[in-house]
């Protein structure tokens, strides 16, 4: 699966969109700060994350947590 984390209203074509905002109608409604994610780690072949990290992280520990996931 190709996963677009924090897809917002501009989900990439051919990707499964994951976002916390229900108004953008993501395929997976999820807060990226909540782990573990509701998908198998081995099922993602391509990960796209544009401008989501700087909007979600509050500190260095948050960034490390997300990157490990």
Phi and psi in degrees as a GROMACS rama.xvg file:
@    title "Ramachandran Plot"
@    xaxis  label "Phi"
@    yaxis  label "Psi"
@TYPE xy
-100.448  125.048  UNK-2
-114.844  129.011  UNK-3
-108.953  98.1587  UNK-4
-82.022  127.159  UNK-5
71.706  41.7781  UNK-6
-62.1827  -32.5262  UNK-7
61.7935  -147.641  UNK-8
-84.0757  -5.83214  UNK-9
-118.571  57.088  UNK-10
-61.5236  136.408  UNK-11
-67.5141  139.386  UNK-12
-62.3215  133.413  UNK-13
85.2735  1.64783  UNK-14
-108.228  154.977  UNK-15
-88.8517  124.9  UNK-16
-92.1344  136.412  UNK-17
-126.746  126.215  UNK-18
-155.093  157.88  UNK-19
-85.0858  -18.5718  UNK-20
-89.9322  111.342  UNK-21
-66.8475  -21.0316  UNK-22
-67.3505  -25.1912  UNK-23
-88.0633  1.73309  UNK-24
53.3547  58.1124  UNK-25
-71.2457  159.079  UNK-26
-67.6593  -36.8428  UNK-27
-122.857  114.12  UNK-28
-85.8696  108.548  UNK-29
-157.428  143.303  UNK-30
-86.6058  116.627  UNK-31
-63.3946  -14.6102  UNK-32
-79.9873  -14.192  UNK-33
-92.2927  120.225  UNK-34
-121.73  152.722  UNK-35
-77.1939  157.762  UNK-36
-70.7714  154.833  UNK-37
-81.607  33.2033  UNK-38
-139.329  156.376  UNK-39
-71.2503  133.567  UNK-40
-61.6475  -30.6646  UNK-41
-83.2386  -4.66255  UNK-42
-88.5632  -9.78398  UNK-43
-95.4892  119.456  UNK-44
-97.4046  -31.5905  UNK-45
-135.639  134.162  UNK-46
-120.361  127.531  UNK-47
-117.987  131.28  UNK-48
-146.425  96.8425  UNK-49
-111.996  117.295  UNK-50
67.1893  10.0679  UNK-51
-87.1791  -36.5885  UNK-52
-62.8028  -47.0922  UNK-53
-67.1838  -22.5462  UNK-54
-84.6649  -23.924  UNK-55
-96.7576  -35.9755  UNK-56
-77.4628  142.624  UNK-57
-109.559  -22.3692  UNK-58
-160.397  177.035  UNK-59
-60.5003  -38.002  UNK-60
-63.508  -37.0606  UNK-61
-62.4489  -43.9541  UNK-62
-61.5721  -46.2718  UNK-63
-62.3288  -42.0087  UNK-64
-59.2453  -46.7711  UNK-65
-65.4034  -45.1949  UNK-66
-64.3289  -35.1406  UNK-67
-66.5871  -38.1402  UNK-68
